[in-house]
């Protein structure tokens, strides 16, 4: 199996640091500047380390776009199954049928997304709640720094208004979710339609069973009659062939010409006023007799052959009619079984209220949160009249940070749901022809279950991706391929199909097969069996705080970075504020053990890791833009007496 890896950002190997002799310097490879610098550290009497600027990284925000590199093998064109990826549900619409020519991007089918829409409304209401929290936190910070002003009062009033708006939106979302839960009209109609289909199929089955024997007997009689007539006409043909032999049209035409020549000689003698008997009379009679006999035989044989061919066609038609009569019940039985299965699926969809109940519960929780937020905003408005103690500025700043994280999390939830809603629309990944329709409106399908089968008349390539990378691949993602046997050429295409069945890859890694179509691969150039390097451009973007991969450390199972701080511990680093922001909890005793082995001004900061790559890592919590951290594993140690030594010494 081909080895599969992420092109720009692949798996990350985390370093584990020692506890007693802590490494605190930086590898002399600077990712941002792309230069190398020797690490020169100085020990001071106070035990503090002078860390070169080249070993310090200032945290920034950015975006990383990923793609997946693997190898693939070219194959001839074949049919591809089209399925909803990542989500399942009830089929709402089917817009094409067998034989339809479709264009890339054309909407083929949709799922019922009413539950997801209700969740989106609830999540959007939560965004408004979190934005209200942020306004309140910003007002509180402003109040702590400046004291009550007209502007802070205005901000607090805006916070109350935003909270009230969020509450109204949450109440509307709850009302919509409840109405969707109570409205069973669509499901009831689908259930009734499925039951009617079963009744009709059962009636057709009963009728087919009653009429089958008579239809079979009639078809058998027709077949016997056709076979008898065929045997008779075949015997006539054989008899005439024995009598006339193998007479051809060319032979008849030549004999006719011989007759015409004999007649011409005979008439010329007669018209020449010669005396005596005409010497051409006998040859004329022979030529005429031969022509008339063979002409009659030729057309008799042609009639016999035509009759035999007609009889053979009649026998074939009678056999088909008999086969159809014999299989009529089985065909109707299959239709009845399919109708029963569709009824069971409709009944299951009618009985299963899980998604609707979840949407109602989430909307109800959003209302409670919005109500609490209104109360909090009103209390905040009252508090702006009383200045905060200057000592609370740090706590107020932490509150702003936490609120910002809450807004980002809520917005990410909305985006995630919107992406999920996009999965309920099935589009054609390429131009092609629909060759099979595997479901009906009202059917419940699972993710990856074939809805349509489509034929794409293009060269195709099969690749394998790992289980960890599968979630990044979608139907329609562009690909590029290079083939060693065809240097200098790059072929492009799109992902057609993702097989949901896992396969065993190399080194015991679970992999999945992905099929893509090549747009610009000429069949006489790109041959089946050719292999090459394939890049799947997933266009998956990772935004936010990004740090060099070498800065991420694993200390006794805790992921974090070595951070330079000038003013002590920040409030986000531990406690309730850190937990609310998403920082993984680390016992204070563990932090103390780690920090006691560090130079002055350097602390271990736990972080929440998002996307991990070869060169960069996304940090979702624990760091902010502007923080300063050390690059890589260190090359100096702190002795028990506090002396800092360079490992280069």
C-alpha positions as CSV (number, residue, x, y, z in Angstrom):
1,X,0.0,0.0,0.0
2,X,1.3,3.5,-0.9
3,X,2.5,5.6,2.0
4,X,0.2,8.5,2.6
5,X,1.3,11.8,4.2
6,X,0.2,15.4,4.5
7,X,2.2,17.6,2.1
8,X,2.5,20.8,3.9
9,X,1.6,19.7,7.4
10,X,1.9,16.1,8.4
11,X,2.2,14.1,11.7
12,X,4.1,15.8,14.5
13,X,6.7,14.2,16.7
14,X,6.6,15.8,20.1
15,X,9.7,16.0,22.2
16,X,9.8,14.8,25.8
17,X,12.0,16.9,28.2
18,X,13.9,15.7,31.2
19,X,12.7,16.7,34.6
20,X,15.8,17.0,36.8
21,X,18.1,18.6,34.3
22,X,15.7,20.8,32.3
23,X,16.6,21.8,28.8
24,X,15.7,25.4,28.1
25,X,17.5,26.8,25.1
26,X,16.5,26.7,21.4
27,X,17.7,24.7,18.4
28,X,19.6,27.1,16.2
29,X,17.2,26.8,13.2
30,X,14.9,29.8,12.9
31,X,11.7,28.8,11.0
32,X,10.6,32.4,10.2
33,X,14.0,33.8,9.1
34,X,15.3,30.5,7.6
35,X,18.8,31.0,9.0
36,X,20.9,29.2,11.5
37,X,22.6,30.8,14.5
38,X,24.8,29.4,17.2
39,X,23.3,29.4,20.7
40,X,25.4,31.4,23.1
41,X,24.1,31.4,26.6
42,X,25.7,33.1,29.6
43,X,25.4,32.0,33.2
44,X,24.9,34.8,35.8
45,X,25.3,34.7,39.5
46,X,21.6,35.1,39.9
47,X,21.0,32.0,37.8
48,X,19.1,33.8,35.0
49,X,19.8,32.9,31.4
50,X,20.5,35.4,28.7
51,X,18.6,33.8,25.8
52,X,19.6,35.0,22.3
53,X,16.9,36.8,20.3
54,X,17.3,34.2,17.6
55,X,16.0,31.5,20.0
56,X,12.8,33.4,20.8
57,X,9.7,33.3,18.7
58,X,7.0,36.0,19.0
59,X,3.5,34.3,18.7
60,X,1.5,35.4,15.6
61,X,-1.8,34.5,14.1
62,X,-2.1,33.1,10.6
63,X,-3.7,30.6,8.2
64,X,-2.3,27.3,7.1
65,X,-3.7,25.5,4.0
66,X,-3.2,21.7,3.8
67,X,-3.0,19.1,1.1
68,X,-2.4,15.3,1.1
69,X,0.5,13.7,-0.8
70,X,0.3,10.0,-1.7
71,X,0.8,7.7,-4.7
72,X,-1.8,6.4,-7.1
73,X,-2.4,4.0,-9.9
74,X,-4.2,4.9,-13.2
75,X,-7.2,2.9,-14.2
76,X,-9.7,2.9,-17.1
77,X,-13.0,4.8,-16.7
78,X,-15.6,3.0,-14.6
79,X,-18.8,3.8,-12.8
80,X,-18.6,5.7,-9.5
81,X,-21.1,5.6,-6.6
82,X,-22.3,9.1,-5.5
83,X,-23.1,9.4,-1.8
84,X,-23.7,11.9,0.9
85,X,-20.4,12.3,2.9
86,X,-20.2,12.7,6.6
87,X,-24.0,12.9,7.2
88,X,-27.0,10.7,6.7
89,X,-30.8,11.3,6.9
90,X,-34.0,11.2,5.0
91,X,-33.9,11.8,1.2
92,X,-35.8,15.1,0.6
93,X,-35.4,15.5,-3.2
94,X,-34.0,13.5,-6.1
95,X,-33.5,15.8,-9.1
96,X,-32.2,13.4,-11.8
97,X,-33.0,9.9,-13.1
98,X,-31.2,7.1,-14.9
99,X,-29.9,8.2,-18.3
100,X,-29.7,11.9,-17.2
101,X,-26.5,13.7,-18.4
102,X,-25.3,15.9,-15.5
103,X,-22.8,18.7,-15.3
104,X,-20.1,19.1,-12.6
105,X,-21.6,20.9,-9.6
106,X,-25.2,20.1,-10.5
107,X,-27.4,19.4,-7.5
108,X,-28.5,15.7,-7.7
109,X,-30.3,15.2,-4.4
110,X,-30.8,16.7,-0.9
111,X,-31.4,15.5,2.6
112,X,-34.0,16.8,5.1
113,X,-32.0,19.4,7.0
114,X,-34.7,20.8,9.2
115,X,-33.0,19.6,12.4
116,X,-29.6,21.1,11.3
117,X,-31.3,24.4,10.5
118,X,-32.8,24.5,14.0
119,X,-29.4,23.8,15.5
120,X,-27.9,26.6,13.3
121,X,-30.5,29.0,14.7
122,X,-29.7,28.0,18.2
123,X,-26.0,28.3,17.6
124,X,-26.4,31.8,16.0
125,X,-28.4,32.8,19.1
126,X,-25.5,31.6,21.2
127,X,-23.1,33.7,19.2
128,X,-25.2,36.7,20.1
129,X,-25.1,35.7,23.7
130,X,-21.3,35.3,23.6
131,X,-21.0,38.7,21.9
132,X,-23.0,40.2,24.7
133,X,-20.6,38.6,27.2
134,X,-17.7,40.2,25.3
135,X,-19.3,43.6,25.4
136,X,-19.9,43.3,29.1
137,X,-16.3,42.1,29.7
138,X,-14.9,45.0,27.6
139,X,-17.1,47.4,29.5
140,X,-15.9,45.9,32.8
141,X,-12.3,46.2,31.8
142,X,-12.8,49.8,30.6
143,X,-14.5,50.6,33.9
144,X,-11.6,49.0,35.9
145,X,-9.1,51.2,34.0
146,X,-11.0,54.4,33.7
147,X,-13.8,54.4,36.2
148,X,-17.4,55.0,35.2
149,X,-17.8,57.3,32.1
150,X,-20.6,58.1,29.7
151,X,-19.0,55.7,27.3
152,X,-18.8,52.8,29.7
153,X,-22.4,53.3,30.7
154,X,-23.3,53.3,27.0
155,X,-21.3,50.1,26.5
156,X,-23.1,48.5,29.4
157,X,-26.5,49.6,28.1
158,X,-25.5,48.1,24.7
159,X,-24.6,44.9,26.5
160,X,-28.1,44.8,28.0
161,X,-29.7,45.4,24.6
162,X,-27.5,42.8,22.9
163,X,-28.4,40.3,25.7
164,X,-32.1,41.0,25.2
165,X,-31.8,40.6,21.5
166,X,-30.0,37.3,22.0
167,X,-32.8,36.2,24.3
168,X,-35.4,37.0,21.7
169,X,-33.5,35.1,19.1
170,X,-33.0,32.2,21.4
171,X,-36.7,32.1,22.2
172,X,-37.6,32.2,18.5
173,X,-35.1,29.4,17.8
174,X,-36.7,27.4,20.6
175,X,-40.2,28.1,19.3
176,X,-39.1,27.0,15.8
177,X,-37.4,23.8,17.1
178,X,-40.5,23.0,19.1
179,X,-42.8,23.6,16.1
180,X,-40.5,21.3,14.0
181,X,-40.7,18.7,16.7
182,X,-44.6,18.8,16.9
183,X,-45.2,19.1,13.2
184,X,-45.4,15.5,12.0
185,X,-47.1,16.3,8.7
186,X,-44.2,15.5,6.3
187,X,-43.3,12.3,8.1
188,X,-47.0,11.3,8.3
189,X,-47.4,11.9,4.6
190,X,-44.3,9.9,3.8
191,X,-45.6,7.1,6.0
192,X,-49.0,7.0,4.3
193,X,-47.4,7.1,0.9
194,X,-45.2,4.2,1.8
195,X,-48.2,2.2,3.1
196,X,-50.2,3.0,-0.1
197,X,-47.2,1.8,-2.1
198,X,-47.2,-1.5,-0.1
199,X,-50.9,-2.0,-0.7
200,X,-50.6,-1.4,-4.4
201,X,-47.6,-3.7,-4.6
202,X,-49.5,-6.4,-2.7
203,X,-52.5,-6.1,-5.0
204,X,-50.3,-6.4,-8.0
205,X,-48.6,-9.4,-6.5
206,X,-51.9,-11.2,-5.9
207,X,-53.0,-10.4,-9.5
208,X,-49.7,-11.6,-10.9
209,X,-49.9,-14.9,-8.9
210,X,-53.5,-15.5,-10.1
211,X,-52.7,-14.8,-13.8
212,X,-49.3,-16.4,-14.0
213,X,-50.4,-20.0,-14.8
214,X,-52.8,-18.9,-17.6
215,X,-50.1,-16.5,-19.0
216,X,-47.5,-19.3,-18.9
217,X,-49.8,-21.8,-20.7
218,X,-50.7,-19.2,-23.4
219,X,-47.0,-18.3,-23.9
220,X,-46.1,-22.1,-24.1
221,X,-48.8,-22.7,-26.7
222,X,-47.5,-19.7,-28.8
223,X,-44.0,-21.1,-28.5
224,X,-45.0,-24.6,-29.6
225,X,-46.9,-23.2,-32.6
226,X,-43.9,-21.0,-33.6
227,X,-41.5,-23.9,-33.2
228,X,-43.8,-26.2,-35.3
229,X,-44.0,-23.7,-38.1
230,X,-40.2,-23.2,-38.0
231,X,-39.7,-26.9,-38.3
232,X,-42.0,-27.1,-41.3
233,X,-40.4,-24.2,-43.1
234,X,-36.9,-25.6,-42.4
235,X,-38.0,-28.9,-43.9
236,X,-39.3,-27.1,-47.0
237,X,-36.0,-25.2,-47.3
238,X,-34.0,-28.5,-47.1
239,X,-36.3,-30.1,-49.7
240,X,-35.9,-27.2,-52.2
241,X,-32.2,-27.0,-51.6
242,X,-32.0,-30.8,-52.5
243,X,-34.0,-30.1,-55.6
244,X,-32.4,-26.9,-56.8
245,X,-29.0,-27.0,-55.2
246,X,-27.1,-23.8,-54.4
247,X,-28.4,-21.4,-57.0
248,X,-27.1,-17.8,-56.8
249,X,-28.5,-14.6,-58.2
250,X,-25.3,-14.2,-60.3
251,X,-25.9,-17.6,-61.8
252,X,-29.5,-16.8,-62.7
253,X,-28.4,-13.5,-64.3
254,X,-25.8,-15.3,-66.4
255,X,-28.4,-17.8,-67.6
256,X,-30.8,-15.0,-68.5
257,X,-28.1,-13.4,-70.5
258,X,-27.4,-16.7,-72.3
259,X,-31.2,-17.0,-73.1
260,X,-31.1,-13.4,-74.5
261,X,-28.1,-14.2,-76.7
262,X,-29.8,-17.4,-78.0
263,X,-33.0,-15.5,-78.8
264,X,-31.0,-12.9,-80.6
265,X,-29.4,-15.5,-82.9
266,X,-32.7,-17.2,-83.5
267,X,-34.4,-14.0,-84.5
268,X,-31.6,-12.9,-86.7
269,X,-31.9,-16.2,-88.7
270,X,-35.6,-15.9,-89.0
271,X,-35.4,-12.3,-90.2
272,X,-32.6,-13.1,-92.7
273,X,-34.9,-15.0,-95.1
274,X,-32.8,-18.1,-95.0
275,X,-34.3,-21.3,-96.1
276,X,-34.7,-24.5,-94.1
277,X,-35.0,-25.1,-90.4
278,X,-33.6,-22.5,-88.0
279,X,-30.3,-24.0,-86.5
280,X,-30.6,-21.9,-83.3
281,X,-34.1,-23.2,-82.4
282,X,-32.8,-26.0,-80.2
283,X,-30.2,-23.9,-78.4
284,X,-32.9,-21.3,-77.7
285,X,-35.2,-23.9,-76.2
286,X,-32.4,-25.3,-73.9
287,X,-31.3,-21.8,-72.7
288,X,-34.9,-20.8,-72.0
289,X,-35.6,-24.0,-70.1
290,X,-32.4,-23.7,-68.0
291,X,-33.2,-20.0,-67.2
292,X,-36.8,-20.6,-66.3
293,X,-35.9,-23.6,-64.1
294,X,-33.1,-22.0,-62.1
295,X,-35.0,-18.7,-61.8
296,X,-38.0,-20.5,-60.3
297,X,-35.7,-22.4,-58.0
298,X,-33.8,-19.3,-56.9
299,X,-36.9,-17.4,-55.9
300,X,-38.4,-20.5,-54.2
301,X,-35.2,-20.8,-52.1
302,X,-35.3,-17.1,-51.2
303,X,-38.9,-17.4,-50.1
304,X,-38.0,-20.5,-48.0
305,X,-35.1,-18.6,-46.2
306,X,-37.3,-15.6,-45.5
307,X,-39.9,-17.8,-44.0
308,X,-37.3,-19.6,-41.8
309,X,-35.9,-16.2,-40.5
310,X,-39.4,-15.0,-39.7
311,X,-40.1,-18.2,-37.9
312,X,-36.9,-18.0,-35.9
313,X,-37.8,-14.4,-34.8
314,X,-41.3,-15.6,-33.8
315,X,-39.7,-18.4,-31.7
316,X,-37.4,-16.0,-30.0
317,X,-40.3,-13.6,-29.2
318,X,-42.4,-16.5,-27.9
319,X,-39.5,-17.7,-25.7
320,X,-39.1,-14.2,-24.3
321,X,-42.8,-14.0,-23.6
322,X,-42.7,-17.4,-21.8
323,X,-39.7,-16.2,-19.7
324,X,-41.5,-13.0,-18.8
325,X,-44.6,-14.9,-17.8
326,X,-42.5,-17.3,-15.7
327,X,-40.7,-14.4,-14.0
328,X,-43.6,-12.0,-13.7
329,X,-44.4,-13.0,-10.1
330,X,-40.8,-12.8,-9.0
331,X,-40.5,-9.3,-10.5
332,X,-43.7,-8.1,-8.8
333,X,-42.5,-9.9,-5.6
334,X,-39.3,-7.9,-5.6
335,X,-41.3,-4.7,-6.1
336,X,-43.5,-5.7,-3.1
337,X,-40.4,-6.5,-0.9
338,X,-38.9,-3.1,-1.8
339,X,-42.1,-1.3,-0.9
340,X,-42.2,-3.2,2.5
341,X,-38.6,-2.1,3.1
342,X,-39.4,1.5,2.3
343,X,-42.4,1.4,4.6
344,X,-40.2,0.1,7.4
345,X,-37.7,2.9,6.8
346,X,-40.5,5.5,6.8
347,X,-41.8,4.0,10.1
348,X,-38.4,4.1,11.6
349,X,-37.9,7.8,10.5
350,X,-41.3,8.6,11.9
351,X,-40.6,6.9,15.3
352,X,-37.0,8.2,15.7
353,X,-37.3,11.7,17.3
354,X,-33.7,11.9,18.4
355,X,-32.6,14.7,16.1
356,X,-35.7,16.8,16.7
357,X,-35.5,16.3,20.5
358,X,-31.8,17.2,20.5
359,X,-32.6,20.4,18.6
360,X,-35.4,21.3,21.2
361,X,-33.1,20.6,24.1
362,X,-30.3,22.7,22.7
363,X,-32.7,25.5,21.9
364,X,-34.1,25.4,25.5
365,X,-30.6,25.5,27.0
366,X,-29.8,28.5,24.7
367,X,-32.9,30.3,26.1
368,X,-31.7,29.6,29.7
369,X,-28.2,30.9,28.9
370,X,-29.7,34.0,27.2
371,X,-31.9,34.7,30.2
372,X,-28.9,34.4,32.6
373,X,-27.0,36.7,30.3
374,X,-29.8,39.3,30.4
375,X,-29.6,39.2,34.2
376,X,-25.8,39.5,34.1
377,X,-25.9,42.4,31.7
378,X,-28.5,44.2,33.8
379,X,-26.3,43.7,36.9
380,X,-23.3,44.9,35.0
381,X,-25.2,48.1,34.0
382,X,-25.8,48.8,37.7
383,X,-22.2,48.1,38.6
384,X,-20.8,50.6,36.1
385,X,-21.9,53.3,38.5
386,X,-19.4,52.0,41.0
387,X,-15.7,52.0,40.0
388,X,-13.8,48.8,40.2
389,X,-10.8,48.4,42.4
390,X,-7.6,49.0,40.4
391,X,-6.4,45.6,41.6
392,X,-9.1,43.9,39.5
393,X,-7.7,45.1,36.1
394,X,-5.9,41.9,35.6
395,X,-9.0,39.8,36.3
396,X,-11.0,42.1,34.0
397,X,-8.5,41.5,31.2
398,X,-8.8,37.8,31.7
399,X,-12.6,38.1,31.5
400,X,-12.2,39.8,28.1
401,X,-9.9,37.1,26.9
402,X,-12.3,34.4,28.1
403,X,-15.2,36.2,26.4
404,X,-13.3,36.5,23.1
405,X,-12.6,32.8,23.3
406,X,-16.4,32.2,23.9
407,X,-17.3,34.2,20.8
408,X,-14.7,32.4,18.7
409,X,-16.0,29.0,19.9
410,X,-19.6,30.0,19.2
411,X,-18.8,31.3,15.8
412,X,-16.9,28.1,15.1
413,X,-19.9,26.1,16.1
414,X,-22.1,28.0,13.6
415,X,-19.5,27.5,10.9
416,X,-19.3,23.8,11.7
417,X,-23.1,23.4,11.5
418,X,-23.2,25.3,8.3
419,X,-20.5,23.0,6.8
420,X,-22.6,20.0,8.1
421,X,-25.7,21.5,6.4
422,X,-23.7,21.8,3.2
423,X,-23.1,18.0,3.3
424,X,-26.9,17.5,2.9
425,X,-26.7,18.6,-0.7
426,X,-25.3,16.0,-3.2
427,X,-23.7,17.5,-6.3
428,X,-22.1,15.9,-9.3
429,X,-18.3,15.9,-8.9
430,X,-17.8,15.7,-12.7
431,X,-19.7,15.7,-16.0
432,X,-21.2,12.3,-16.6
433,X,-24.3,10.1,-17.1
434,X,-26.5,8.7,-14.3
435,X,-26.6,4.9,-14.7
436,X,-28.4,3.8,-11.6
437,X,-30.7,5.4,-8.9
438,X,-30.5,3.4,-5.7
439,X,-32.9,5.2,-3.4
440,X,-36.3,6.9,-3.4
441,X,-37.6,10.1,-1.8
442,X,-38.3,9.3,1.9
443,X,-35.6,6.7,2.2
444,X,-33.2,7.0,5.1
445,X,-29.6,6.7,4.0
446,X,-26.3,6.4,5.9
447,X,-23.1,8.4,5.2
448,X,-21.3,6.9,2.3
449,X,-24.4,4.9,1.1
450,X,-24.7,5.0,-2.7
451,X,-27.5,7.3,-3.9
452,X,-26.7,7.3,-7.6
453,X,-24.2,5.6,-9.8
454,X,-22.6,7.7,-12.5
455,X,-20.3,6.9,-15.4
456,X,-17.5,9.4,-16.1
457,X,-15.7,8.7,-19.4
458,X,-12.2,9.7,-18.2
459,X,-9.0,8.1,-17.0
460,X,-9.2,7.5,-13.2
461,X,-6.7,7.2,-10.5
462,X,-7.0,5.2,-7.2
463,X,-5.1,6.4,-4.1
464,X,-5.2,5.5,-0.4
465,X,-5.5,7.9,2.5
466,X,-5.0,7.2,6.2
467,X,-7.9,7.2,8.6
468,X,-6.6,10.4,10.2
469,X,-6.6,12.2,6.9
470,X,-10.0,10.9,5.6
471,X,-11.9,13.6,7.4
472,X,-10.0,16.2,5.4
473,X,-11.0,14.8,2.0
474,X,-14.2,15.6,0.2
475,X,-15.8,14.7,-3.1
476,X,-14.9,17.4,-5.6
477,X,-11.5,18.2,-4.1
478,X,-9.0,19.0,-6.9
479,X,-6.0,16.8,-7.4
480,X,-2.7,16.9,-9.3
481,X,-0.7,13.9,-10.5
482,X,2.8,13.4,-11.9
483,X,3.9,10.2,-13.5
484,X,7.6,9.2,-13.5
485,X,7.2,7.6,-16.9
486,X,5.8,10.9,-18.3
487,X,8.3,13.5,-17.1
488,X,7.4,17.2,-17.3
489,X,3.7,16.6,-17.4
490,X,1.2,17.3,-14.7
491,X,-2.4,15.9,-14.8
492,X,-5.3,17.5,-13.0
493,X,-8.6,16.2,-11.8
494,X,-11.2,15.9,-9.0
495,X,-12.1,13.4,-6.3
496,X,-15.1,11.3,-7.5
497,X,-15.7,8.8,-4.8
498,X,-14.6,8.0,-1.2
499,X,-15.0,4.3,-0.4
500,X,-16.3,4.1,3.3
501,X,-14.9,0.5,3.6
502,X,-11.5,0.5,5.5
503,X,-8.6,-1.4,4.1
504,X,-5.3,-2.6,5.7
505,X,-2.4,-0.3,4.8
506,X,1.3,-0.5,5.4
507,X,2.6,-0.9,9.0
508,X,-0.9,-1.8,10.2
509,X,-2.4,1.6,9.4
510,X,-6.1,1.7,8.5
511,X,-6.6,3.4,5.1
512,X,-9.4,4.2,2.8
513,X,-9.5,4.1,-1.1
514,X,-10.3,7.3,-2.9
515,X,-11.1,7.4,-6.6
516,X,-10.5,10.6,-8.8
517,X,-11.0,11.5,-12.4
518,X,-8.2,12.9,-14.5
519,X,-9.4,15.8,-16.7
520,X,-6.4,16.1,-19.1
521,X,-5.2,12.5,-19.4
522,X,-5.2,11.4,-23.0
523,X,-6.0,7.6,-23.2
524,X,-3.2,7.0,-25.7
525,X,-0.6,8.7,-23.4
526,X,-1.8,7.8,-19.8
527,X,-2.2,4.0,-19.7
528,X,-3.9,1.9,-17.0
529,X,-1.5,0.6,-14.5
530,X,0.8,3.7,-14.6
531,X,1.6,5.0,-11.1
532,X,2.8,8.3,-9.8
533,X,2.6,10.9,-7.1
534,X,-0.8,12.4,-6.3
535,X,-1.6,15.5,-4.3
536,X,-5.1,16.0,-3.0
537,X,-5.7,19.7,-2.4
538,X,-8.2,19.6,0.5
539,X,-8.3,23.4,0.8
540,X,-8.7,22.9,4.5
541,X,-7.6,26.0,6.3
542,X,-6.3,26.2,9.8
543,X,-6.5,29.7,11.2
544,X,-5.5,31.3,14.5
545,X,-2.4,31.2,16.6
546,X,0.3,29.3,14.8
547,X,3.7,28.4,16.3
548,X,6.8,26.5,15.0
549,X,6.4,22.7,15.6
550,X,9.8,22.7,17.3
551,X,8.4,24.9,20.1
552,X,5.8,22.4,21.2
553,X,7.0,20.2,24.1
554,X,5.7,17.2,25.9
555,X,6.6,17.4,29.6
556,X,5.5,14.3,31.5
557,X,2.5,13.9,29.3
558,X,1.5,17.6,29.3
559,X,1.7,19.6,26.1
560,X,3.0,23.1,26.4
561,X,5.6,25.7,25.5
562,X,8.4,27.4,27.3
563,X,7.3,31.0,27.6
564,X,9.3,34.1,28.5
565,X,7.4,36.4,30.9
566,X,8.4,39.7,32.4
567,X,5.6,40.3,34.8
568,X,4.9,37.0,36.5
569,X,2.0,34.6,35.8
570,X,-0.9,35.7,33.6
571,X,-4.4,34.9,34.7
572,X,-5.3,32.9,31.7
573,X,-2.5,30.3,32.4
574,X,-4.3,28.5,35.2
575,X,-7.5,28.3,37.2
576,X,-11.1,29.0,36.1
577,X,-10.2,31.5,33.4
578,X,-7.8,29.1,31.7
579,X,-10.4,26.2,31.9
580,X,-13.0,28.5,30.3
581,X,-10.6,29.4,27.5
582,X,-10.0,25.8,26.8
583,X,-6.5,25.4,28.3
584,X,-6.0,21.7,29.4
585,X,-6.0,21.5,33.2
586,X,-2.6,20.8,34.8
587,X,-2.4,20.4,38.6
588,X,-0.6,23.3,40.2
589,X,1.7,20.9,41.9
590,X,2.9,19.6,38.5
591,X,3.4,23.2,37.2
592,X,5.4,24.0,40.3
593,X,7.7,20.9,39.8
594,X,8.3,21.9,36.2
595,X,8.8,25.6,36.9
596,X,11.3,25.1,39.7
597,X,13.8,23.6,37.2
598,X,13.6,26.5,34.8
599,X,15.7,29.7,34.6
600,X,14.4,32.9,35.9
601,X,11.7,34.4,33.6
602,X,10.9,31.1,31.8
603,X,7.7,29.2,32.6
604,X,6.0,26.1,31.2
605,X,2.7,27.2,29.6
606,X,0.1,24.4,29.0
607,X,-1.6,24.8,25.6
608,X,-4.5,23.2,23.7
609,X,-3.2,21.8,20.4
610,X,-5.4,22.0,17.3
611,X,-3.9,21.1,13.9
612,X,-0.4,19.6,14.0
613,X,2.0,19.7,11.1
614,X,5.6,19.2,10.2
615,X,6.6,22.8,10.5
616,X,3.7,24.5,12.3
617,X,1.2,23.8,15.0
618,X,-2.2,25.4,15.7
619,X,-2.7,26.5,19.3
620,X,-6.4,26.9,20.1
621,X,-5.9,27.9,23.8
622,X,-3.1,28.9,26.1
623,X,-1.3,31.5,23.9
624,X,-2.1,34.9,22.5
625,X,-0.6,36.9,19.7
626,X,2.4,38.7,21.0
627,X,3.5,36.1,23.6
628,X,7.2,35.1,23.5
629,X,8.2,31.5,23.5
630,X,11.4,29.5,23.1
631,X,12.1,27.7,19.8
632,X,12.7,24.0,20.0
633,X,14.3,21.7,22.6
634,X,16.9,23.4,24.8
635,X,20.6,23.1,25.0
636,X,21.3,24.4,28.5
637,X,20.5,23.0,31.9
638,X,19.8,24.4,35.4
639,X,21.9,22.9,38.1
640,X,20.3,22.2,41.6
641,X,22.0,25.3,42.9
642,X,20.3,27.5,40.3
643,X,23.4,27.9,38.0
644,X,22.5,28.0,34.3
645,X,25.0,26.1,32.2
646,X,25.1,25.9,28.4
647,X,25.3,22.4,27.0
648,X,27.8,23.7,24.5
649,X,30.3,24.3,27.3
